[in-house]
Amino acid sequence: MEIFNAVVASLPRKSDVFRYSAIQSKQNLEKAHQNLIEKITEIIAILVESGWKKSPDYQKNSLIDCFSLLEESEAVKIFQKAQESRTITEDDVDEYFGLFDKKFDRLL
């Protein structure tokens, strides 16, 4: 969770003039999005493998927050798989973020 908190803490804020201006162009926004996806992809495995078993409720809520980003039924599949087997593969994460990217592209 410390890694996840570090990622969230590094997100740009309006009060941070440098970071805010750095993501105002579409190209910079896409790069920032890609960097965020890479960091989240790295921590998902850590959340599931090390954190989930130590504190199920806390980690379950964290995963729900992550996987609810899509707000679509497809996003639930990866969470249900993790809940049933307590393991997910890199392919599952890639599929999730593929869906995330499609939604992100629609928002742009």
CYANA upper distance limits for C-alpha pairs under 8 A (distance plus 0.5 A):
  1 MET  CA      5 ASN  CA      6.60
  1 MET  CA     47 LEU  CA      7.34
  1 MET  CA     51 GLY  CA      8.02
  2 GLU  CA      6 ALA  CA      6.68
  3 ILE  CA      7 VAL  CA      6.87
  3 ILE  CA     43 ILE  CA      7.30
  4 PHE  CA      8 VAL  CA      6.81
  4 PHE  CA     40 ILE  CA      7.92
  4 PHE  CA     43 ILE  CA      7.10
  5 ASN  CA      9 ALA  CA      6.46
  6 ALA  CA     10 SER  CA      6.70
  7 VAL  CA     11 LEU  CA      7.22
  7 VAL  CA     36 LEU  CA      8.15
  7 VAL  CA     39 LYS  CA      7.58
  7 VAL  CA     40 ILE  CA      8.24
 12 PRO  CA     16 ASP  CA      7.11
 12 PRO  CA     19 ARG  CA      5.86
 12 PRO  CA     20 TYR  CA      6.33
 13 ARG  CA     17 VAL  CA      8.40
 13 ARG  CA     19 ARG  CA      7.64
 13 ARG  CA     20 TYR  CA      6.73
 14 LYS  CA     20 TYR  CA      6.07
 15 SER  CA     20 TYR  CA      8.14
 16 ASP  CA     20 TYR  CA      6.43
 17 VAL  CA     21 SER  CA      6.44
 18 PHE  CA     22 ALA  CA      6.59
 19 ARG  CA     23 ILE  CA      7.15
 20 TYR  CA     24 GLN  CA      7.18
 22 ALA  CA     28 ASN  CA      6.91
 22 ALA  CA     29 LEU  CA      8.44
 23 ILE  CA     27 GLN  CA      8.47
 23 ILE  CA     28 ASN  CA      5.39
 23 ILE  CA     29 LEU  CA      5.15
 23 ILE  CA     32 ALA  CA      7.47
 24 GLN  CA     28 ASN  CA      7.35
 24 GLN  CA     29 LEU  CA      7.05
 25 SER  CA     29 LEU  CA      6.58
 26 LYS  CA     30 GLU  CA      6.57
 27 GLN  CA     31 LYS  CA      6.77
 28 ASN  CA     32 ALA  CA      6.56
 29 LEU  CA     33 HIS  CA      6.55
 30 GLU  CA     34 GLN  CA      6.63
 31 LYS  CA     35 ASN  CA      6.69
 32 ALA  CA     36 LEU  CA      6.67
 33 HIS  CA     37 ILE  CA      6.63
 34 GLN  CA     38 GLU  CA      6.72
 35 ASN  CA     39 LYS  CA      6.83
 36 LEU  CA     40 ILE  CA      6.61
 37 ILE  CA     41 THR  CA      6.44
 37 ILE  CA     97 PHE  CA      7.97
 38 GLU  CA     42 GLU  CA      6.84
 39 LYS  CA     43 ILE  CA      6.99
 40 ILE  CA     44 ILE  CA      6.63
 41 THR  CA     45 ALA  CA      7.90
 41 THR  CA     93 VAL  CA      7.48
 42 GLU  CA     46 ILE  CA      7.83
 43 ILE  CA     47 LEU  CA      6.60
 44 ILE  CA     48 VAL  CA      6.73
 44 ILE  CA     93 VAL  CA      8.43
 45 ALA  CA     49 GLU  CA      6.34
 45 ALA  CA     88 ILE  CA      8.36
 46 ILE  CA     50 SER  CA      6.02
 46 ILE  CA     51 GLY  CA      7.21
 47 LEU  CA     51 GLY  CA      5.33
 47 LEU  CA     52 TRP  CA      6.50
 47 LEU  CA     59 GLN  CA      7.21
 47 LEU  CA     63 LEU  CA      8.22
 48 VAL  CA     52 TRP  CA      5.45
 48 VAL  CA     53 LYS  CA      8.17
 48 VAL  CA     59 GLN  CA      8.12
 48 VAL  CA     82 ALA  CA      8.27
 48 VAL  CA     86 ARG  CA      7.70
 48 VAL  CA     87 THR  CA      7.56
 48 VAL  CA     88 ILE  CA      8.38
 49 GLU  CA     53 LYS  CA      7.69
 49 GLU  CA     87 THR  CA      7.88
 50 SER  CA     54 LYS  CA      7.40
 51 GLY  CA     55 SER  CA      6.69
 51 GLY  CA     56 PRO  CA      8.04
 51 GLY  CA     59 GLN  CA      6.63
 52 TRP  CA     56 PRO  CA      5.41
 52 TRP  CA     57 ASP  CA      8.46
 52 TRP  CA     58 TYR  CA      8.29
 52 TRP  CA     59 GLN  CA      5.53
 52 TRP  CA     60 LYS  CA      7.24
 55 SER  CA     59 GLN  CA      6.56
 56 PRO  CA     60 LYS  CA      6.15
 57 ASP  CA     61 ASN  CA      6.68
 58 TYR  CA     62 SER  CA      6.90
 59 GLN  CA     63 LEU  CA      6.60
 60 LYS  CA     64 ILE  CA      6.62
 61 ASN  CA     65 ASP  CA      6.71
 62 SER  CA     66 CYS  CA      6.82
 63 LEU  CA     67 PHE  CA      6.45
 63 LEU  CA     79 PHE  CA      7.88
 64 ILE  CA     68 SER  CA      6.24
 64 ILE  CA     79 PHE  CA      7.79
 65 ASP  CA     69 LEU  CA      7.35
 67 PHE  CA     75 ALA  CA      6.48
 67 PHE  CA     76 VAL  CA      7.46
 67 PHE  CA     78 ILE  CA      8.35
 67 PHE  CA     79 PHE  CA      7.31
 68 SER  CA     72 GLU  CA      8.13
 68 SER  CA     75 ALA  CA      7.22
 68 SER  CA     76 VAL  CA      8.03
 69 LEU  CA    100 PHE  CA      8.12
 70 LEU  CA     75 ALA  CA      6.58
 70 LEU  CA     99 LEU  CA      8.07
 70 LEU  CA    100 PHE  CA      6.57
 70 LEU  CA    103 LYS  CA      7.49
 71 GLU  CA     75 ALA  CA      7.53
 72 GLU  CA     76 VAL  CA      7.83
 73 SER  CA     77 LYS  CA      7.86
 74 GLU  CA     99 LEU  CA      8.33
 75 ALA  CA     79 PHE  CA      7.80
 75 ALA  CA     96 TYR  CA      6.91
 75 ALA  CA     99 LEU  CA      8.10
 76 VAL  CA     80 GLN  CA      6.59
 77 LYS  CA     81 LYS  CA      6.68
 78 ILE  CA     82 ALA  CA      6.74
 78 ILE  CA     88 ILE  CA      7.96
 78 ILE  CA     92 ASP  CA      6.85
 78 ILE  CA     93 VAL  CA      8.11
 78 ILE  CA     96 TYR  CA      7.48
 79 PHE  CA     83 GLN  CA      6.52
 80 GLN  CA     84 GLU  CA      6.55
 81 LYS  CA     85 SER  CA      6.51
 81 LYS  CA     86 ARG  CA      7.75
 81 LYS  CA     87 THR  CA      7.86
 81 LYS  CA     88 ILE  CA      7.42
 82 ALA  CA     86 ARG  CA      4.93
 82 ALA  CA     87 THR  CA      5.64
 82 ALA  CA     88 ILE  CA      6.12
 83 GLN  CA     87 THR  CA      8.46
 88 ILE  CA     92 ASP  CA      6.64
 88 ILE  CA     93 VAL  CA      7.94
 89 THR  CA     93 VAL  CA      7.11
 90 GLU  CA     94 ASP  CA      6.59
 91 ASP  CA     95 GLU  CA      6.55
 92 ASP  CA     96 TYR  CA      6.72
 93 VAL  CA     97 PHE  CA      6.71
 94 ASP  CA     98 GLY  CA      6.48
 95 GLU  CA     99 LEU  CA      6.92
 96 TYR  CA    100 PHE  CA      6.75
 97 PHE  CA    101 ASP  CA      6.44
 98 GLY  CA    102 LYS  CA      6.87
 99 LEU  CA    103 LYS  CA      6.88
100 PHE  CA    104 PHE  CA      6.62
101 ASP  CA    105 ASP  CA      6.57
102 LYS  CA    106 ARG  CA      6.86
103 LYS  CA    107 LEU  CA      6.86
104 PHE  CA    108 LEU  CA      6.98
